[in-house]
């Protein structure tokens, strides 16, 4: 695991092996520049502003960020994660699946 700093947010890049850092960050995709700790908008609203309509997906997010869905045979482990104090957490999975988690709700979507 290592930290990648973008827009005042520390993104945790989750890797199994240190030597796979470069490959893994390419697989995980670019760190989304739409998220900013300086914005007054929630993380969900920041994503909606950038990507437009975000379809809601069904599933469960565990305490460790694992995405469990009846539509998928396997659970998805996050590849990127961040915590923005007062605005919640974001987990990004392979295939552009994204989960936003805060004290009030969980929003799971897919960014295309």
N, CA, C and O of each residue as an XYZ file, in Angstrom:
448
protein
N       0.844     -1.181      0.000
C       0.000      0.000      0.000
C       0.889      1.244      0.000
O       1.974      1.250      0.580
N       0.412      2.278     -0.652
C       1.122      3.545     -0.592
C       0.130      4.682     -0.760
O      -1.004      4.477     -1.193
N       0.568      5.878     -0.413
C      -0.299      7.055     -0.447
C       0.010      7.878     -1.687
O       1.173      8.114     -2.015
N      -1.046      8.316     -2.377
C      -0.914      9.191     -3.534
C      -1.724     10.444     -3.218
O      -2.931     10.350     -2.996
N      -1.094     11.603     -3.193
C      -1.733     12.850     -2.767
C      -2.271     13.611     -3.979
O      -1.500     13.996     -4.858
N      -3.600     13.833     -4.033
C      -4.228     14.567     -5.124
C      -5.305     15.478     -4.543
O      -6.153     15.022     -3.776
N      -5.277     16.763     -4.904
C      -6.287     17.739     -4.473
C      -6.505     17.758     -2.964
O      -7.643     17.757     -2.494
N      -5.429     17.776     -2.224
C      -5.485     17.821     -0.754
C      -6.099     16.569     -0.143
O      -6.498     16.585      1.022
N      -6.181     15.485     -0.909
C      -6.713     14.218     -0.401
C      -5.631     13.156     -0.514
O      -4.990     13.013     -1.556
N      -5.438     12.424      0.553
C      -4.505     11.301      0.537
C      -5.255     10.049      0.111
O      -6.116      9.553      0.838
N      -4.920      9.534     -1.089
C      -5.535      8.313     -1.592
C      -4.658      7.133     -1.218
O      -3.457      7.130     -1.486
N      -5.251      6.151     -0.612
C      -4.538      4.926     -0.284
C      -4.629      4.010     -1.498
O      -5.716      3.573     -1.877
N      -3.494      3.727     -2.096
C      -3.441      2.819     -3.232
C      -3.108      1.445     -2.669
O      -2.029      1.240     -2.114
N      -4.024      0.521     -2.811
C      -3.914     -0.767     -2.141
C      -3.254     -1.764     -3.079
O      -3.820     -2.130     -4.109
N      -2.065     -2.196     -2.721
C      -1.319     -3.138     -3.540
C      -0.951     -4.356     -2.722
O      -0.785     -4.275     -1.505
N      -0.826     -5.469     -3.387
C      -0.430     -6.698     -2.709
C       1.089     -6.762     -2.554
O       1.595     -7.269     -1.553
N       1.805     -6.252     -3.537
C       3.257     -6.337     -3.526
C       3.850     -5.005     -3.942
O       3.354     -4.366     -4.869
N       4.909     -4.579     -3.264
C       5.531     -3.293     -3.553
C       5.974     -3.181     -5.011
O       5.854     -2.115     -5.614
N       6.486     -4.278     -5.582
C       7.000     -4.210     -6.946
C       5.897     -4.024     -7.988
O       6.188     -3.763     -9.156
N       4.634     -4.156     -7.575
C       3.520     -4.005     -8.510
C       2.912     -2.603     -8.484
O       1.873     -2.368     -9.099
N       3.551     -1.673     -7.777
C       2.979     -0.324     -7.661
C       2.613      0.287     -9.011
O       1.485      0.739     -9.205
N       3.563      0.301     -9.940
C       3.315      0.949    -11.233
C       2.192      0.250    -11.983
O       1.277      0.904    -12.484
N       2.253     -1.051    -12.061
C       1.219     -1.814    -12.745
C      -0.125     -1.619    -12.072
O      -1.144     -1.451    -12.742
N      -0.128     -1.642    -10.746
C      -1.382     -1.587    -10.018
C      -2.078     -0.242    -10.175
O      -3.299     -0.192    -10.324
N      -1.321      0.839    -10.145
C      -1.954      2.147    -10.290
C      -2.555      2.291    -11.682
O      -3.567      2.972    -11.844
N      -1.943      1.656    -12.701
C      -2.530      1.679    -14.038
C      -3.823      0.873    -14.070
O      -4.794      1.287    -14.703
N      -3.845     -0.271    -13.395
C      -5.054     -1.086    -13.352
C      -6.165     -0.376    -12.597
O      -7.330     -0.432    -12.990
N      -5.801      0.287    -11.515
C      -6.798      0.966    -10.698
C      -7.355      2.194    -11.405
O      -8.451      2.658    -11.088
N      -6.605      2.711    -12.353
C      -7.050      3.897    -13.060
C      -6.439      5.139    -12.435
O      -5.786      5.074    -11.394
N      -6.660      6.250    -13.076
C      -6.116      7.498    -12.571
C      -6.858      7.907    -11.306
O      -8.042      7.613    -11.138
N      -6.148      8.582    -10.431
C      -6.795      9.141     -9.253
C      -7.784     10.197     -9.738
O      -7.397     11.076    -10.508
N      -9.039     10.142     -9.318
C     -10.028     11.116     -9.795
C      -9.698     12.531     -9.313
O      -9.609     12.774     -8.109
N      -9.518     13.447    -10.237
C      -9.202     14.820     -9.882
C     -10.459     15.608     -9.518
O     -10.364     16.756     -9.084
N     -11.640     14.999     -9.693
C     -12.870     15.723     -9.379
C     -13.069     15.887     -7.880
O     -13.835     16.752     -7.456
N     -12.397     15.073     -7.066
C     -12.579     15.136     -5.621
C     -11.586     16.113     -5.009
O     -10.390     16.068     -5.296
N     -12.096     16.986     -4.172
C     -11.244     17.956     -3.509
C     -11.684     18.135     -2.068
O     -12.878     18.235     -1.785
N     -10.730     18.173     -1.166
C     -11.041     18.410      0.240
C     -11.445     19.869      0.460
O     -12.079     20.194      1.464
N     -11.075     20.754     -0.484
C     -11.384     22.177     -0.341
C     -12.820     22.508     -0.736
O     -13.331     23.565     -0.363
N     -13.474     21.627     -1.479
C     -14.837     21.880     -1.938
C     -15.826     21.788     -0.782
O     -15.660     20.988      0.139
N     -16.861     22.628     -0.851
C     -17.924     22.568      0.154
C     -18.924     21.462     -0.157
O     -19.733     21.097      0.696
N     -18.875     20.931     -1.368
C     -19.801     19.868     -1.763
C     -19.389     18.535     -1.149
O     -18.213     18.303     -0.869
N     -20.371     17.667     -0.944
C     -20.052     16.310     -0.492
C     -19.313     15.585     -1.605
O     -19.346     16.015     -2.758
N     -18.651     14.495     -1.267
C     -17.921     13.732     -2.279
C     -18.864     13.220     -3.364
O     -18.504     13.201     -4.541
N     -20.069     12.806     -2.972
C     -21.056     12.330     -3.955
C     -21.431     13.465     -4.903
O     -21.471     13.271     -6.118
N     -21.707     14.657     -4.352
C     -22.090     15.792     -5.194
C     -20.945     16.234     -6.105
O     -21.181     16.670     -7.232
N     -19.707     16.121     -5.621
C     -18.561     16.451     -6.475
C     -18.496     15.498     -7.659
O     -18.230     15.921     -8.784
N     -18.736     14.211     -7.413
C     -18.713     13.226     -8.502
C     -19.852     13.466     -9.475
O     -19.659     13.398    -10.689
N     -21.042     13.746     -8.952
C     -22.189     13.996     -9.838
C     -21.957     15.227    -10.705
O     -22.340     15.245    -11.874
N     -21.336     16.247    -10.141
C     -21.062     17.465    -10.900
C     -20.109     17.168    -12.058
O     -20.255     17.723    -13.147
N     -19.140     16.297    -11.818
C     -18.148     15.971    -12.847
C     -18.679     14.980    -13.871
O     -18.501     15.174    -15.073
N     -19.328     13.922    -13.405
C     -19.718     12.825    -14.297
C     -21.175     12.895    -14.757
O     -21.589     12.107    -15.607
N     -21.956     13.824    -14.211
C     -23.359     13.903    -14.566
C     -24.165     12.879    -13.795
O     -23.919     12.653    -12.610
N     -25.121     12.261    -14.456
C     -25.975     11.281    -13.793
C     -25.177     10.039    -13.418
O     -24.484      9.465    -14.259
N     -25.273      9.628    -12.169
C     -24.606      8.414    -11.706
C     -25.668      7.388    -11.327
O     -26.417      7.608    -10.375
N     -25.751      6.269    -12.053
C     -26.761      5.255    -11.732
C     -26.464      4.594    -10.393
O     -25.308      4.342    -10.054
N     -27.514      4.318     -9.641
C     -27.367      3.656     -8.349
C     -27.287      2.147     -8.542
O     -28.087      1.569     -9.278
N     -26.330      1.514     -7.888
C     -26.186      0.062     -7.924
C     -26.494     -0.500     -6.543
O     -26.337      0.191     -5.536
N     -26.930     -1.748     -6.497
C     -27.227     -2.398     -5.225
C     -26.014     -3.174     -4.744
O     -25.283     -3.770     -5.535
N     -25.817     -3.157     -3.451
C     -24.723     -3.905     -2.871
C     -24.477     -3.484     -1.443
O     -25.139     -2.590     -0.917
N     -23.525     -4.136     -0.829
C     -23.151     -3.867      0.553
C     -21.670     -3.550      0.594
O     -20.879     -4.185     -0.103
N     -21.286     -2.572      1.405
C     -19.885     -2.230      1.614
C     -19.521     -2.631      3.040
O     -20.144     -2.170      3.997
N     -18.526     -3.480      3.179
C     -18.104     -3.921      4.507
C     -17.240     -2.837      5.161
O     -16.897     -1.837      4.530
N     -16.899     -3.049      6.422
C     -16.059     -2.094      7.152
C     -14.696     -1.900      6.489
O     -14.101     -0.827      6.596
N     -14.204     -2.923      5.811
C     -12.901     -2.831      5.144
C     -13.009     -2.324      3.704
O     -12.000     -2.225      3.004
N     -14.232     -2.003      3.259
C     -14.414     -1.462      1.917
C     -14.735     -2.483      0.853
O     -14.863     -2.119     -0.316
N     -14.871     -3.751      1.211
C     -15.197     -4.783      0.230
C     -16.631     -4.584     -0.276
O     -17.555     -4.377      0.511
N     -16.800     -4.649     -1.600
C     -18.103     -4.479     -2.239
C     -18.705     -5.858     -2.494
O     -18.144     -6.662     -3.238
N     -19.848     -6.120     -1.872
C     -20.544     -7.391     -2.037
C     -21.867     -7.129     -2.743
O     -22.647     -6.275     -2.323
N     -22.113     -7.874     -3.821
C     -23.337     -7.702     -4.596
C     -23.860     -9.059     -5.042
O     -23.089     -9.966     -5.355
N     -25.172     -9.184     -5.065
C     -25.784    -10.429     -5.535
C     -25.573    -10.608     -7.034
O     -25.653    -11.727     -7.540
N     -25.302     -9.511     -7.752
C     -25.109     -9.567     -9.193
C     -23.730    -10.090     -9.591
O     -23.523    -10.482    -10.740
N     -22.789    -10.097     -8.651
C     -21.421    -10.529     -8.939
C     -21.106    -11.816     -8.180
O     -21.514    -11.993     -7.032
N     -20.378    -12.703     -8.840
C     -19.996    -13.963     -8.201
C     -18.965    -13.738     -7.102
O     -18.987    -14.416     -6.075
N     -18.061    -12.784     -7.319
C     -16.995    -12.518     -6.357
C     -17.166    -11.152     -5.730
O     -17.690    -10.229     -6.353
N     -16.719    -11.031     -4.488
C     -16.664     -9.730     -3.835
C     -15.519     -8.934     -4.444
O     -14.517     -9.507     -4.871
N     -15.666     -7.616     -4.485
C     -14.619     -6.750     -5.018
C     -13.895     -6.053     -3.872
O     -14.528     -5.447     -3.008
N     -12.586     -6.139     -3.869
C     -11.778     -5.409     -2.894
C     -11.400     -4.071     -3.504
O     -11.134     -3.995     -4.704
N     -11.371     -3.007     -2.694
C     -11.033     -1.690     -3.257
C      -9.589     -1.622     -3.716
O      -8.708     -2.263     -3.142
N      -9.355     -0.835     -4.761
C      -8.004     -0.600     -5.253
C      -7.509      0.774     -4.838
O      -6.307      0.992     -4.684
N      -8.439      1.695     -4.658
C      -8.125      3.032     -4.173
C      -9.120      3.367     -3.080
O     -10.286      2.983     -3.163
N      -8.674      4.076     -2.063
C      -9.571      4.476     -0.985
C      -9.116      5.812     -0.428
O      -7.924      6.119     -0.416
N     -10.078      6.606      0.034
C      -9.711      7.847      0.701
C     -10.739      8.170      1.766
O     -11.879      7.709      1.711
N     -10.328      8.955      2.719
C     -11.192      9.441      3.786
C     -11.048     10.949      3.816
O      -9.943     11.472      3.959
N     -12.169     11.649      3.681
C     -12.154     13.102      3.781
C     -12.967     13.463      5.010
O     -14.179     13.254      5.048
N     -12.301     14.001      6.004
C     -12.948     14.283      7.284
C     -14.179     15.167      7.093
O     -14.111     16.231      6.478
N     -15.292     14.705      7.629
C     -16.539     15.444      7.523
C     -17.283     15.227      6.226
O     -18.412     15.697      6.080
N     -16.672     14.515      5.262
C     -17.331     14.304      3.969
C     -17.426     12.840      3.580
O     -17.994     12.524      2.535
N     -16.888     11.941      4.384
C     -17.042     10.523      4.132
C     -15.838      9.862      3.495
O     -14.750     10.432      3.424
N     -16.067      8.632      3.030
C     -15.028      7.811      2.422
C     -15.413      7.471      0.988
O     -16.593      7.421      0.643
N     -14.402      7.240      0.162
C     -14.608      6.778     -1.210
C     -13.780      5.522     -1.405
O     -12.607      5.475     -1.036
N     -14.402      4.499     -1.993
C     -13.695      3.283     -2.377
C     -13.868      3.109     -3.874
O     -14.982      3.199     -4.389
N     -12.768      2.860     -4.574
C     -12.817      2.659     -6.025
C     -12.328      1.246     -6.325
O     -11.305      0.795     -5.809
N     -13.095      0.559     -7.179
C     -12.844     -0.848     -7.486
C     -12.516     -1.004     -8.962
O     -12.772     -0.106     -9.764
N     -11.947     -2.151     -9.310
C     -11.692     -2.484    -10.711
C     -13.017     -2.443    -11.476
O     -14.049     -2.872    -10.960
N     -12.986     -1.937    -12.680
C     -14.199     -1.854    -13.485
C     -14.975     -0.572    -13.263
O     -16.138     -0.484    -13.655
N     -14.359      0.426    -12.642
C     -14.960      1.743    -12.413
C     -16.118      1.747    -11.423
O     -16.898      2.699    -11.399
N     -16.248      0.706    -10.608
C     -17.240      0.731     -9.538
C     -16.725      1.634     -8.426
O     -15.542      1.599     -8.089
N     -17.613      2.441     -7.860
C     -17.238      3.383     -6.808
C     -18.279      3.337     -5.703
O     -19.477      3.261     -5.973
N     -17.823      3.382     -4.466
C     -18.727      3.441     -3.312
C     -18.397      4.669     -2.488
O     -17.235      4.929     -2.175
N     -19.431      5.424     -2.139
C     -19.312      6.570     -1.252
C     -19.977      6.188      0.061
O     -21.123      5.738      0.075
N     -19.271      6.366      1.148
C     -19.804      5.969      2.446
C     -19.659      7.147      3.403
O     -18.564      7.680      3.583
N     -20.783      7.551      4.021
C     -20.701      8.539      5.087
C     -21.603      8.091      6.228
O     -22.120      6.974      6.215
N     -21.789      8.954      7.203
C     -22.556      8.571      8.385
C     -24.018      8.287      8.085
O     -24.661      7.531      8.813
N     -24.551      8.880      7.029
C     -25.975      8.775      6.742
C     -26.324      7.761      5.664
O     -27.396      7.158      5.711
N     -25.444      7.564      4.700
C     -25.826      6.702      3.577
C     -24.614      6.092      2.891
O     -23.470      6.494      3.099
N     -24.926      5.093      2.055
C     -23.948      4.480      1.168
C     -24.494      4.616     -0.247
O     -25.650      4.284     -0.509
N     -23.656      5.105     -1.158
C     -24.051      5.269     -2.548
C     -23.040      4.521     -3.399
O     -21.849      4.832     -3.371
N     -23.511      3.533     -4.157
C     -22.648      2.738     -5.016
C     -23.016      3.021     -6.469
O     -24.196      3.025     -6.821
N     -22.017      3.256     -7.308
C     -22.283      3.581     -8.694
C     -21.139      3.059     -9.566
O     -20.199      2.425     -9.086
N     -21.254      3.344    -10.836
C     -20.192      3.003    -11.778
C     -19.922      4.236    -12.627
O     -20.824      4.769    -13.273
N     -18.681      4.678    -12.620
C     -18.309      5.855    -13.392
C     -17.764      5.420    -14.740
O     -16.821      4.631    -14.813
N     -18.357      5.933    -15.797
C     -17.933      5.528    -17.121
C     -17.074      6.554    -17.786
O     -16.635      6.352    -18.918
